[in-house]
Amino acid sequence: MKKKLFLSLFFITVLIQIVLASSPFEHASWISIKKDLQKGNQWICFRKEINIKEKNSSIPMHIAVDSKYWLWVNGKLVVFEGELKRGPNPNDTYYDTIELSSYLHKGNNTIAVLVWYWGKNGFCHKSSGNSGLIASISPNKRLIVTDATWKVKIHPAFGETGNPKPNFRLPESNVHYDARYGMEGWNQRSYSDKNWENASVMGLYPCTPWNKLLPRPFPNWKDSGIINYVQVDKKEKNDTLFIIGKLPRNITVTPYFKINAKAGQLIDIRSDNYRGGSEYNIRTEYITKDGIQNFEMPNYINGHHIIYTFPKNVKVISVGYRETAFNTQHIGSFRCNDDFYNKLWNKALNTMNLNMRDAIQDPDRERSQWWGDAAIISGEILYSCDNNGVKAIKKTINNLVDWQKPDGTLFSPIPSGSWDKELPQQMLASIGKYGFWNYYYYTGDIETLRHVYPAVKTYLSLWQLDENDLVKHRSGGWDWADWGDNIDVAILDNAWFCLALESASNMAHIVKDKNYASFCDSIRKRIITAVQKNFWTGKFYRSPQYKGITDDRANGMAILAGFSTPEQEINIREFLKDRYSASPYMEKYILESYFVCNDINGGLARMKQRYQNMVNSNLTTLWEDWRIGGSGGGSINHGWAGGPLTLLSQYVAGISPLGIGWNQILIHPQLGNLKWVECAVPIKDKTIKIRADKKNNELIIYLNNKTDRTCVVAIPQNAKSLKVNGKDISFASLKLIQKNNVDTNGLLSLELKEKYAVIRIICNK
């Protein structure tokens, strides 16, 4: 027995050593200033002289901090705002990897790091409770790590602004910078740090409170460098000069200025979105020194305009900004003959871009990852972004399950140090057909599916049925279904739960858990029968205990959840023509209910009616509510409003996966009253492009397939002739399309392996 115990302990010890040895932070220590000097909203400078004897083609630097960092090598800026907000799970921390080979040279080199320690929790960040830096550099099989030989100094120019401060949801603080106390050139090689303290060692990796370090799952931000505004306007009032820089669209930026001034004058920098979502966000104060000086606001803000407030006697030499954005290429596109839908698609793209940063996020008052938003935005990413965008979805999914509570509850936003409330319907949406399963179906990422599957099973086990086989309402920590009123919660509970069961059953089949798949299918069938029996009125779905106006959300979801029969769907779509209670969040699903019923004109008409004000607005992003300043604070940059991007590409242009991971590509354009559409969709960083032209009873599809996948073109049953590249195709050679082993509305399929093709279909009128 003792021998077995000894061997077990031995193997465990060896395993731990192997894991630690594989870490790039082996022998590295977390370093900081002395613990009794640490405080929140503190900026700390680190320097280290290193010697490179022989330069390799690759010299990686691995680095982690709490909370953000800026990195210079030999005086050259390498990283502007590094590190993800803390919290891959409730305990651990992310780290970055940066390639330094092009910045280092043989001989002595200077590494300089500026760390901003927030020191407080937020809806998107869990503070470790200690400022810290850990790094390792690997030149030519040597290892240079953070230790007590690094030099450290609190940056004396940074301080606290007066009120108003950012709202409580944000871990970031305003920036106050007093240039009279600036350390000119501290990040340059020539600077002398001999009077700086040696760094205090907080612990050898791995140690609390930062614990395990996990790699950043996608690259650092795109960085434009300092560029000019589209337009600069000046206004004077009394002794104040206002300079307003116009941005090309609503984007995230760090403003810059160069001035000549006397010491001690206050300059304010903020955006026109400073109270986006109704509450205070981020701003910066700058106190001048004597003479010519320049400054770049380090903490990013977003808006359409940047507003500088200068004392009138300050001479402004130049202003500009740096755009930093999530590092993805927007491969997808959509155009048609009706410019309304083009503007809507592009505004949805702009909004999605703004809603990607440390996580898929609300970018204004919270900068946090609500999963109702994330489920919709993930669809937009899949139809517009390269594989880096897909990595953002994967991070979002992993975060959700890795923050699951011990009792099985899922909650968002996460990562979070100051929120832990479950929104039950949003959690069902996240793990369901339009969340986790949609991600897997489009990517084929089996690793992530296997990782989330146990969490999905555990969470679903918390839900129960009543004596009528209907879902018992689960209020969670925040009993919320949508903004607005007239919400028939009982139907939505049953719809979201059935969509989650459908997703779980699909997952169970993939991982060969047949018993659980059968269990999910059985429960789902019982609920559908009960819903049809108890909630169908003959004209629409409505729960008996509900007292409000019949809910458009509930009826759209009834179609998507599989409650409705084809005859019922006709009645529901008629009912939906003049019922508009849903916010932009739930409107996506109502619109989708039209498209899954092949009512393209109905869906396009409702889309135009609902989004008319947003499309006509001068704002370049979509809103949280149908009016600015509406429900939830009325943010003007809310990704959940961008569902039309997905719907137009998926259903109108008709490009979607036919099989997991785009095993085949279904081409099924349904133009409705539109005359033509052009669309490109990314598939693993390659593209499938089509143009579809409709005239009378002829449909011409121009196919440009740059992927290695076979295209399956949908041919309507009423087609009477078919040509591909000028050659007649016999209908006898066609088969019925099947998607997930189910016939797709009696459509015939034409398989095409050609990279380029012109398909002409003439149909009976």
Sequence and secondary structure as in RCSB ss.txt:
>XXXX:A:sequence
MKKKLFLSLFFITVLIQIVLASSPFEHASWISIKKDLQKGNQWICFRKEINIKEKNSSIPMHIAVDSKYWLWVNG
KLVVFEGELKRGPNPNDTYYDTIELSSYLHKGNNTIAVLVWYWGKNGFCHKSSGNSGLIASISPNKRLIVTDATW
KVKIHPAFGETGNPKPNFRLPESNVHYDARYGMEGWNQRSYSDKNWENASVMGLYPCTPWNKLLPRPFPNWKDSG
IINYVQVDKKEKNDTLFIIGKLPRNITVTPYFKINAKAGQLIDIRSDNYRGGSEYNIRTEYITKDGIQNFEMPNY
INGHHIIYTFPKNVKVISVGYRETAFNTQHIGSFRCNDDFYNKLWNKALNTMNLNMRDAIQDPDRERSQWWGDAA
IISGEILYSCDNNGVKAIKKTINNLVDWQKPDGTLFSPIPSGSWDKELPQQMLASIGKYGFWNYYYYTGDIETLR
HVYPAVKTYLSLWQLDENDLVKHRSGGWDWADWGDNIDVAILDNAWFCLALESASNMAHIVKDKNYASFCDSIRK
RIITAVQKNFWTGKFYRSPQYKGITDDRANGMAILAGFSTPEQEINIREFLKDRYSASPYMEKYILESYFVCNDI
NGGLARMKQRYQNMVNSNLTTLWEDWRIGGSGGGSINHGWAGGPLTLLSQYVAGISPLGIGWNQILIHPQLGNLK
WVECAVPIKDKTIKIRADKKNNELIIYLNNKTDRTCVVAIPQNAKSLKVNGKDISFASLKLIQKNNVDTNGLLSL
ELKEKYAVIRIICNK
>XXXX:A:secstr
 HHHHHHHHHHHHHHHHHHHHTSTTTT EEEES GGG  SSEEEEEEEEEEESS  S  EEEEEEESEEEEEETT
EEEEEEES  S SSSS EEEEEEE TTT  SEEEEEEEEEEE  S BTTB   SS EEEEEE STT  EE STTS
EEEE TTEE   S    TT S   EEEEGGG  TTTTSTT   TTSEE EEEEESS TTT SEEE SS   EEEE
EE  SEEEEEEETTEEEEEEEEEEEEEEEEEEEEEE TT EEEEEETTTTGGGS    EEEE  SEEEEEE  S 
EEEEEEEEEEETTSEEEEEEEEEEE S  B  EEEES HHHHHHHHHHHHHHHHTBSSSB  TTTT    HHHHH
HHHHHHHTTB HHHHHHHHHHHHHHHHT  TTS   SS S SS     HHHHHHHHSTTTHHHHHHHH  HHHHH
HHHHHHHHHHTT  B TTS B     SS  S SSS   HHHHHHHHHHHHHHHHHHHHHHTT HHHHHHHHHHHH
HHHHHHHHHHB SSSB  TT  SS  HHHHHHHHHTT   HHHHHHHHHHHTT     HHHHHHHHHHHHHTT H
HHHHHHHHHHHHHHHHSS SS  SSSSTT GGG  S  GGGGHHHHHIIIIIS EEESSTTTSEEEE    TT S
EEEEEEEETTEEEEEEEEEETTEEEEEEEE SSSEEEEEE TTEEEEEETTEE  GGG EEEEETTEEEEEEEEE
EE  SEEEEEEEE  
